[in-house]
Amino acid sequence: MRSHLGVPFMSRLESEEHKALAMDDLMHSLQQHCIEQGYPISFSTFVIVAQKYKMSDLLERTRAVQQRWEELADCYAANVAQLALKLGRAMVQEMKLLDARSILEAGCGPGALTLDMARLLKDRSVRIVATDITEAMIKKTSSIEFPCAVEVAQADAQDLSAFSADSFDRYVACLSLMLVPEADLMIQESFRVLSPGGIAGFTIWGDRKRSPIFTCIEEAYATCGHSVASGKRSNFYLADDEPALRDRFLKHGFRNVVTWHFGTVAEPFDIDSAMEFMRRTPMFLGLELPKDLETRFDEELRKILSKTFGEGIPLQIDAIIILCRK
Ligand SMILES: C[S@@+](CC[C@H](N)C(=O)[O-])C[C@H]1O[C@@H](n2cnc3c(N)ncnc32)[C@H](O)[C@@H]1O
């Protein structure tokens, strides 16, 4: 298995958040470095230290995401993967898969969409490669008995340097772009590995108002006077400005960038089933719910879900599907 540590991408970082965070440590490291080496500050020293800092910070944040998914893998595979599959299907359905010769999947999770694509393409001569950063997910995908050859590898979607440029004509990433620390790196890598004319498809968290699955636990918890880790970037952050989202892809060279919303539904009718579903989600399992709050929390959750159903919204995830061409 490949580690994601040997990454030559630091110089491509652009986020303002990074620059601001980096500055203090950067100047300190630079000073230390110059003292240790006994030479005056030069521009190239500055660049080397800046790159070192950014790289270690990025790796740390990437590892934190990976760690979380190592813990969530079983719960996600058992309870959410089939829901995500409906979304993945809606995306690949528009990607002219039957014309594909080589497909790279990034953030494949437990491999539900990989299996679906393999079933569809089993009689064709197509190279299918499924990747994910999380070892537990890679184990799950590797254990699937695919109906045709599928390569499974551990890789960071922000650094696909194990794969040559222009080597795939389809790139698929379902529900992972909003998780990686640097979405631009992931988009840039998807562009690099695609051959000219190739199609990329991504899905991300969409409209929070139409995603009770992602919001109701936090909301019920807040009503009980608690809050889930603050200061964390919201997974809805890319969806908040859809024209800006499309611009990110255009900026990296993609054309024909289109986005649309898709709702994937867990339970359209019944509050009791919705409550049961929510208790099995990673959102609920990640909650440290004090024993004495359990009844109150259940009541609040039930109220929120009743209101949601009352507004005609099923227990669902709203996602944005993004398709584009190199
Ligand atoms: C919400 S799950 C989606 C899994 C699968 N695509 C699906 O639709 O069921 C997100 C996946 O992204 C993976 N992931 C997170 N950060 C990643 C990264 N930097 N590179 C590759 N995969 C990553 C996680 O390990 C997890 O398997």
The ligand as an SDF file (V2000), in Angstrom:
LIG
                    3D

 27 29  0  0  0  0  0  0  0  0999 V2000
  -18.4480   10.1130    2.9130 C   0  0  0  0  0  0  0  0  0  0  0  0
  -17.2690    8.9040    2.5570 S   0  0  0  0  0  0  0  0  0  0  0  0
  -17.7140    8.5330    0.8800 C   0  0  0  0  0  0  0  0  0  0  0  0
  -17.2970    7.1650    0.4750 C   0  0  0  0  0  0  0  0  0  0  0  0
  -17.8190    6.7120   -0.8830 C   0  0  0  0  0  0  0  0  0  0  0  0
  -17.3260    7.5310   -1.9490 N   0  0  0  0  0  0  0  0  0  0  0  0
  -19.3270    6.7140   -0.8780 C   0  0  0  0  0  0  0  0  0  0  0  0
  -19.9020    7.5160   -1.6050 O   0  0  0  0  0  0  0  0  0  0  0  0
  -19.9180    5.9230   -0.1400 O   0  0  0  0  0  0  0  0  0  0  0  0
  -15.8070    9.8460    2.3640 C   0  0  0  0  0  0  0  0  0  0  0  0
  -14.5900    9.0230    2.0020 C   0  0  0  0  0  0  0  0  0  0  0  0
  -13.5280    9.9440    1.6430 O   0  0  0  0  0  0  0  0  0  0  0  0
  -12.3290    9.4020    2.1280 C   0  0  0  0  0  0  0  0  0  0  0  0
  -11.3160   10.4680    2.2070 N   0  0  0  0  0  0  0  0  0  0  0  0
  -11.2390   11.4880    3.0830 C   0  0  0  0  0  0  0  0  0  0  0  0
  -10.1560   12.2390    2.8350 N   0  0  0  0  0  0  0  0  0  0  0  0
   -9.5380   11.6890    1.7610 C   0  0  0  0  0  0  0  0  0  0  0  0
   -8.3760   12.0020    1.0180 C   0  0  0  0  0  0  0  0  0  0  0  0
   -7.6000   13.0450    1.3330 N   0  0  0  0  0  0  0  0  0  0  0  0
   -8.0450   11.2220   -0.0240 N   0  0  0  0  0  0  0  0  0  0  0  0
   -8.8020   10.1500   -0.3490 C   0  0  0  0  0  0  0  0  0  0  0  0
   -9.9060    9.7900    0.3170 N   0  0  0  0  0  0  0  0  0  0  0  0
  -10.2870   10.5610    1.3530 C   0  0  0  0  0  0  0  0  0  0  0  0
  -12.7030    8.7880    3.4530 C   0  0  0  0  0  0  0  0  0  0  0  0
  -11.7570    7.8590    3.8730 O   0  0  0  0  0  0  0  0  0  0  0  0
  -14.0580    8.1690    3.1300 C   0  0  0  0  0  0  0  0  0  0  0  0
  -13.8980    6.8550    2.6950 O   0  0  0  0  0  0  0  0  0  0  0  0
  1  2  1  0
  2  3  1  0
  2 10  1  0
  3  4  1  0
  4  5  1  0
  5  6  1  0
  5  7  1  0
  7  8  2  0
  7  9  1  0
 10 11  1  0
 11 12  1  0
 11 26  1  0
 12 13  1  0
 13 14  1  0
 13 24  1  0
 14 15  1  0
 14 23  1  0
 15 16  2  0
 16 17  1  0
 17 18  1  0
 17 23  2  0
 18 19  1  0
 18 20  2  0
 20 21  1  0
 21 22  2  0
 22 23  1  0
 24 25  1  0
 24 26  1  0
 26 27  1  0
M  CHG  2   2   1   9  -1
M  END
$$$$
